[in-house]
Amino acid sequence: MNLADKIHRLAQYKGLLKDNLMGIEKEGLRVSRKGGLSQAPHPRAFGCALTHENITTDFSESLIEMVTPPMHSADEMLLFLSNTQQYLYHHLPKDQNFWPASMPCVIRGETYIPIAQYGSSNLGMMKTVYRRGLAYRYGSVMQTIAGIHFNYSFSQNFFGQYHLLMASNKTLVNFTNSCYMGLTRNVVRYGWMIPYLFGASPAVCKSFLKGYHQHSLIAFNDSTLYEPYATSLRMGDIGYQNLREDEAGVKANYNSLSHYIHSLKAGMSTPCAEYEKIGVKKGDKYQQLNANILQIENEYYATVRPKPLFLPNKKPLDNLDDNGISYIELRSLDINSLLPLGIDIAQVHFLEAFLLFCLLKDSPAIATREQFDIDNNDQLVAHEGRQPNLMLKNLSKPTPLKNWGNALITEIAQCGQLLGADYQTQVLEIGKRFDNPSRTPSAQVLEMMRAKNQGFFDYTNTFASLYQKAFLNRKIDKSHFDYLDRQAQLSCQKQQQIEIDDKLDFDEFLGRYFLNKNTYNHE
């Protein structure tokens, strides 16, 4: 059954798509008044990062992460995010602000990036040691890059009807897993669209690349480096990458759920000579969790991940193996400094339609040759995406990005019809960026920097001040602020209880973690 037939036959069941769930995880750096990375600990007003459900930290004490719960609509999800971001502004110390871009502010070297702390429990120490390992392996500077993760799941009622429609002889659980893995492969296949359409990091502060010996960026001004046609340097070869893992033979395999699990477990169990030189411990201090290619599965950076529902006593891959996929995490979204939240309703609606397209579109296994082309497409779009007449490889055939993009937009818009008339309209409007690259966020960022004669830091800092003032002057939602106050208090009670309940020393805890299938989840 082709895509058009599926859309036609699903039209009578489109109401089931209203039960889909979505959520956002948005990262952002706390910066000092002078524009550098804040050296202050995670503010006490935000509670305890180990156990807070909505405000936590990522790599650094200075890298805040806001998390919305799963919600049924983009409007309510963005409202929750907006109210939470407003809460941050109201509770930040007076000499701090929130950085509204993916690429970081002025960085003064590795020693100025405080690694996140999570208390004295074994679980908290494990999270900190994992991050310390990332710093030794890749450097701390790369870990200051921020992004937006979009989580999405299709309702069980929808999958039940889709299962009948496709007349599958698989169990509903296996059918659902197979559909999600097919979706994931298509996100990998067509994911170059996301940096092109929404990438907002074409430039970076020179301090970010201090110490890099090789890169393709050129000077924008005395303080800024950029690439003229870049869309998302965050997704390019100076940003998140798995080059070391790839060279060591570890590559996530999305051709089935079992392939995916096996490929990551292979990385987690294969020693790496380079990391063995770092050492697991120096004296009594852990440098990293282990010396394998991957300390844990999350170390493998991926633009998309199939995810299980969280269970507190299971590692994520074991949970995936036992209970299957519950949702998809899309991780390739830049923070758009032109938007107060870094994302808006039109973009969320596009992403919903895109993920529905990726679910319904046929999704054959990805062979080695296609994966090579996918990797090249991703790098080309990140660094040169707006270059006129840029060619990508589609099934080994050179294809103009513009033509391929417009063809995909047509299909995504058709899928958008199942979600609502406004979805189709918004997909088509965003799709105009393929014919007019100047409408992309990356082009608009560079245009405004030139118009204001500002480098990356001064340009972004202007928006940081603008958004801080706007959020502080806006009427607050008292019920949301009260909710987050309670969450802060509850999170510290939970962390304290975890610390009280610890019965093992850290060596034994870590040994059991990597030996046992059932253990406390770390991330």
DRENTI-152600 format. One line per 10 residues: number of its first residue (from 1); for each residue x, y, z of C-alpha. Coordinates in steps of 0.5 Angstrom, whole numbers. Example, Ala and Ser with C-alpha at 12.3 -4.5 7.8 and 13.67 -1.06 7.14 Angstrom:
2
1	25 -9 16 ~ 27 -2 14
//
This chain:
523
1	0 0 0 ~ 3 7 -2 ~ 3 13 2 ~ -3 16 -2 ~ -7 10 0 ~ -5 10 7 ~ -7 17 8 ~ -14 16 4 ~ -16 10 8 ~ -13 13 15
11	-18 19 14 ~ -24 16 17 ~ -19 15 23 ~ -16 21 24 ~ -19 23 30 ~ -15 18 34 ~ -9 22 32 ~ -11 27 37 ~ -9 23 43 ~ -2 23 41
21	3 25 46 ~ 8 30 45 ~ 14 34 50 ~ 20 38 50 ~ 26 38 53 ~ 30 45 52 ~ 37 46 54 ~ 40 53 56 ~ 46 56 59 ~ 46 61 65
31	51 66 63 ~ 54 72 68 ~ 52 79 67 ~ 59 80 63 ~ 57 74 58 ~ 61 69 60 ~ 59 62 63 ~ 56 63 70 ~ 60 59 75 ~ 55 59 80
41	52 53 82 ~ 45 51 80 ~ 40 56 84 ~ 37 53 90 ~ 30 56 88 ~ 30 51 82 ~ 30 45 87 ~ 35 39 86 ~ 37 37 79 ~ 37 30 80
51	30 29 82 ~ 26 35 79 ~ 21 33 74 ~ 21 40 70 ~ 28 43 71 ~ 34 40 71 ~ 41 40 69 ~ 45 37 63 ~ 53 37 62 ~ 54 43 66
61	52 46 73 ~ 51 52 68 ~ 47 48 63 ~ 39 48 65 ~ 34 43 62 ~ 27 45 62 ~ 22 39 61 ~ 15 39 60 ~ 10 33 61 ~ 7 29 56
71	1 33 53 ~ -4 32 47 ~ -3 39 44 ~ 2 44 42 ~ -1 49 45 ~ -1 47 52 ~ 6 44 51 ~ 9 51 49 ~ 4 54 54 ~ 8 50 60
81	15 51 57 ~ 13 59 57 ~ 11 59 64 ~ 17 55 66 ~ 22 59 62 ~ 18 65 66 ~ 19 62 72 ~ 27 61 71 ~ 27 68 69 ~ 24 70 76
91	28 66 80 ~ 35 67 77 ~ 40 71 81 ~ 40 78 79 ~ 47 78 76 ~ 45 72 71 ~ 41 71 65 ~ 39 65 60 ~ 42 64 53 ~ 37 64 48
101	42 60 42 ~ 45 53 41 ~ 52 55 41 ~ 55 58 47 ~ 57 65 50 ~ 64 67 51 ~ 68 60 53 ~ 74 62 57 ~ 77 55 57 ~ 76 48 60
111	77 50 67 ~ 71 55 67 ~ 66 50 65 ~ 63 47 72 ~ 61 39 71 ~ 54 38 74 ~ 53 36 81 ~ 47 31 83 ~ 49 30 91 ~ 52 25 95
121	48 19 93 ~ 51 13 88 ~ 46 15 83 ~ 48 22 83 ~ 55 21 83 ~ 54 16 77 ~ 51 22 73 ~ 57 26 75 ~ 62 21 74 ~ 59 20 67
131	60 27 65 ~ 67 28 68 ~ 68 22 63 ~ 65 26 57 ~ 70 32 59 ~ 76 27 59 ~ 74 24 52 ~ 71 30 48 ~ 73 36 52 ~ 68 40 56
141	67 46 51 ~ 63 41 46 ~ 58 39 52 ~ 56 47 53 ~ 52 46 46 ~ 45 47 47 ~ 39 44 44 ~ 31 42 44 ~ 29 35 44 ~ 22 34 41
151	19 27 44 ~ 13 24 41 ~ 8 18 41 ~ 2 16 37 ~ -4 13 41 ~ -5 6 42 ~ -12 7 39 ~ -9 9 33 ~ -4 4 33 ~ -9 -1 34
161	-13 1 28 ~ -7 2 23 ~ -5 -5 25 ~ -12 -7 22 ~ -11 -3 16 ~ -4 -6 15 ~ -7 -13 16 ~ -1 -15 20 ~ 0 -22 22 ~ 5 -19 28
171	3 -18 35 ~ 1 -11 36 ~ 7 -10 41 ~ 11 -12 35 ~ 8 -8 30 ~ 8 -2 34 ~ 16 -3 35 ~ 17 -5 28 ~ 13 2 26 ~ 17 6 31
181	24 3 28 ~ 21 5 21 ~ 20 12 23 ~ 26 12 26 ~ 30 10 19 ~ 26 15 15 ~ 28 21 20 ~ 35 18 19 ~ 34 18 12 ~ 30 25 11
191	33 28 17 ~ 37 33 13 ~ 31 37 12 ~ 31 39 20 ~ 37 43 20 ~ 36 46 13 ~ 29 49 15 ~ 30 50 22 ~ 38 51 23 ~ 39 57 27
201	47 56 28 ~ 51 59 22 ~ 56 63 27 ~ 60 62 33 ~ 64 66 38 ~ 71 65 37 ~ 73 62 44 ~ 69 56 42 ~ 74 54 37 ~ 80 56 41
211	84 50 41 ~ 81 47 34 ~ 87 46 29 ~ 82 44 23 ~ 76 47 21 ~ 72 50 15 ~ 70 57 18 ~ 72 64 16 ~ 72 70 20 ~ 65 74 20
221	69 79 25 ~ 74 80 30 ~ 70 76 35 ~ 66 71 31 ~ 67 65 26 ~ 62 63 21 ~ 60 59 14 ~ 57 63 9 ~ 52 58 7 ~ 51 54 14
231	45 52 17 ~ 47 49 24 ~ 54 48 26 ~ 51 45 32 ~ 50 39 27 ~ 56 40 23 ~ 63 37 25 ~ 65 42 30 ~ 59 40 34 ~ 56 34 36
241	59 28 33 ~ 61 20 34 ~ 67 20 30 ~ 71 17 35 ~ 66 11 36 ~ 65 11 28 ~ 72 10 27 ~ 72 4 33 ~ 67 1 29 ~ 60 3 33
251	55 5 29 ~ 47 5 31 ~ 44 0 27 ~ 36 2 26 ~ 34 -4 22 ~ 30 -7 27 ~ 30 -6 35 ~ 34 -12 36 ~ 39 -9 32 ~ 39 -2 35
261	40 -5 42 ~ 45 -10 40 ~ 49 -4 36 ~ 49 0 42 ~ 51 -6 47 ~ 57 -7 43 ~ 59 0 44 ~ 58 -1 52 ~ 62 -7 52 ~ 68 -6 48
271	74 -3 51 ~ 78 3 48 ~ 85 3 48 ~ 85 11 48 ~ 80 11 54 ~ 84 6 58 ~ 90 11 58 ~ 85 16 61 ~ 84 11 67 ~ 78 9 70
281	80 12 77 ~ 86 16 79 ~ 87 15 87 ~ 80 15 90 ~ 77 19 84 ~ 73 16 78 ~ 75 19 72 ~ 70 16 68 ~ 65 10 69 ~ 69 5 65
291	74 5 59 ~ 69 2 54 ~ 67 6 47 ~ 61 8 50 ~ 60 9 58 ~ 53 8 57 ~ 48 8 51 ~ 47 16 52 ~ 54 17 50 ~ 52 15 43
301	50 22 40 ~ 44 21 35 ~ 39 25 32 ~ 33 21 34 ~ 32 15 39 ~ 27 10 40 ~ 25 11 47 ~ 22 6 53 ~ 17 9 58 ~ 22 11 64
311	22 5 69 ~ 26 7 76 ~ 30 0 76 ~ 32 -2 69 ~ 37 1 64 ~ 34 4 58 ~ 36 -1 53 ~ 34 -7 58 ~ 27 -3 58 ~ 27 -3 51
321	28 -10 50 ~ 23 -12 55 ~ 18 -7 54 ~ 19 -4 47 ~ 18 3 44 ~ 14 8 47 ~ 16 14 44 ~ 21 18 39 ~ 26 23 41 ~ 28 28 36
331	34 31 38 ~ 37 35 32 ~ 33 42 33 ~ 37 48 34 ~ 35 54 39 ~ 32 59 35 ~ 34 66 38 ~ 29 70 34 ~ 24 66 38 ~ 22 67 45
341	22 60 47 ~ 27 58 41 ~ 21 54 38 ~ 14 56 36 ~ 7 53 34 ~ 8 53 27 ~ 15 49 28 ~ 12 44 32 ~ 6 43 28 ~ 11 41 22
351	15 36 26 ~ 8 33 28 ~ 7 32 20 ~ 14 30 19 ~ 14 25 24 ~ 7 22 21 ~ 10 22 14 ~ 16 18 17 ~ 11 13 20 ~ 7 12 14
361	12 12 8 ~ 15 6 6 ~ 22 5 10 ~ 27 0 8 ~ 33 -3 12 ~ 39 2 11 ~ 45 -1 8 ~ 52 1 9 ~ 52 5 2 ~ 46 9 4
371	48 10 11 ~ 55 13 8 ~ 50 18 3 ~ 46 20 9 ~ 52 22 13 ~ 55 26 8 ~ 48 29 6 ~ 48 31 14 ~ 54 34 14 ~ 53 38 7
381	47 41 10 ~ 50 43 16 ~ 55 47 13 ~ 53 49 6 ~ 45 48 6 ~ 44 54 3 ~ 49 54 -2 ~ 45 55 -9 ~ 44 48 -13 ~ 47 44 -7
391	47 37 -9 ~ 45 31 -4 ~ 45 24 -6 ~ 38 20 -6 ~ 39 13 -7 ~ 46 14 -9 ~ 43 19 -15 ~ 45 26 -14 ~ 39 30 -13 ~ 38 38 -12
401	37 39 -5 ~ 31 44 -7 ~ 28 39 -12 ~ 28 33 -6 ~ 26 38 -1 ~ 20 40 -5 ~ 18 33 -7 ~ 18 31 1 ~ 14 38 3 ~ 8 35 -2
411	8 29 2 ~ 9 31 9 ~ 3 36 7 ~ -1 31 5 ~ 0 27 12 ~ -1 34 15 ~ -8 34 13 ~ -10 28 18 ~ -8 32 23 ~ -12 39 21
421	-12 44 16 ~ -8 49 19 ~ -2 43 19 ~ -2 43 12 ~ -2 50 11 ~ 4 51 16 ~ 8 45 13 ~ 7 49 6 ~ 9 55 8 ~ 15 53 12
431	17 49 5 ~ 17 55 2 ~ 24 56 5 ~ 27 51 0 ~ 25 56 -6 ~ 27 62 -2 ~ 33 60 3 ~ 33 67 5 ~ 27 65 9 ~ 31 60 14
441	33 62 21 ~ 40 61 19 ~ 40 66 14 ~ 36 71 18 ~ 41 70 24 ~ 47 72 19 ~ 43 78 16 ~ 41 81 22 ~ 48 80 25 ~ 50 84 18
451	45 89 19 ~ 47 91 26 ~ 54 90 25 ~ 54 85 31 ~ 58 79 32 ~ 55 73 35 ~ 56 74 42 ~ 53 81 42 ~ 48 79 37 ~ 45 74 41
461	46 78 48 ~ 42 83 45 ~ 36 78 45 ~ 38 75 52 ~ 37 82 55 ~ 30 83 51 ~ 27 76 53 ~ 29 77 60 ~ 26 84 60 ~ 19 81 57
471	19 75 61 ~ 20 79 67 ~ 14 84 65 ~ 9 79 63 ~ 4 77 68 ~ 5 71 71 ~ 1 64 72 ~ 1 64 79 ~ -2 56 79 ~ 4 54 75
481	9 58 79 ~ 6 55 86 ~ 7 48 82 ~ 14 49 81 ~ 15 51 88 ~ 12 45 90 ~ 16 41 85 ~ 23 44 88 ~ 21 42 95 ~ 19 35 93
491	25 34 89 ~ 30 36 95 ~ 26 31 99 ~ 27 26 94 ~ 34 27 93 ~ 35 26 101 ~ 31 20 101 ~ 35 17 96 ~ 42 19 99 ~ 39 16 106
501	37 9 102 ~ 44 8 100 ~ 47 2 103 ~ 53 0 98 ~ 59 4 97 ~ 60 7 90 ~ 65 2 87 ~ 60 -4 89 ~ 54 0 86 ~ 58 1 80
511	60 -6 79 ~ 53 -8 80 ~ 50 -3 75 ~ 54 -6 70 ~ 53 -13 72 ~ 46 -14 73 ~ 40 -13 68 ~ 36 -10 73 ~ 38 -3 77 ~ 37 4 78
521	36 8 72 ~ 41 14 71 ~ 39 18 66
//
